[in-house]
């Protein structure tokens, strides 16, 4: 719900870098988790990163495409 406005304010590339950080930290946190709550937190962090990247990446790729092949 926030990824679109975040991408408009910060730019698509920076927003994708932020989502990559979530996608890096989340699985690392999952791998060193020590209980069910830490597993839930790691899944939450990973899910936020995945949601942001699934929202912003198609827009970024569409903007990078040449005008001649855009639909």
N, C-alpha and C positions, 0 to 999 in steps of 0.2 A: 504494500500500500504506500510505502514511502520511497520506493526505488525510483519511480519516475521523476518525482520532484527533486530527489537527491541528484539524479543524473542531469537534470536541467540546471541545477545550481552549481554543481562541481564539475560537470562535464562527464561525458560517457567513459572516457579512458580512465580517469581517476576513480570513478565509481566502480568500474570493473576491477581496478587494482585493490580497492577496499574489499570487494567481495572475494577476491583471491586471498586476501589476508584472513577473512573468516573461514574460507575453505582450507586454509593451511592450519589455522589454530584449532578449529573444531576437531578434525581427526586426531591431531596430536593430543588434545585434551582427552579424547575418547580412549586413546591407547594407554594413557597413564591414569585412567580413572580408578577410583578406589571404592566406589559404591554406586547404588542406583541413582542417587541425586546428581552425582558428577556425570554419569552416563546421560542423564536427561539434559543436563546443561550442555554437554558436548554435542548432543543431537540438535539442540536448539541453535547453537552457534553455527553448526554446519548447515542447518536448514535456512537460516537467515542468509548465509552466503550463497546458497543455491538459489534461493528466491530472488535475490538481487541480480545474480548473473543471468538467470533465465528471463528476467524482465529487460535488462539493459543490453545484453549481447546481441539480440536480433536487431535492435534499433541501431546499435553501433555498426554492425555489419551492413545494414541497409544504407547507412549514411556513407560508408566507405566505398560502396559500389559505384562504378561510373554511371553517369546519367543515361547513357545509351542502353544499358541493360536493366535499369530499374523498371519495375512493372507499374 
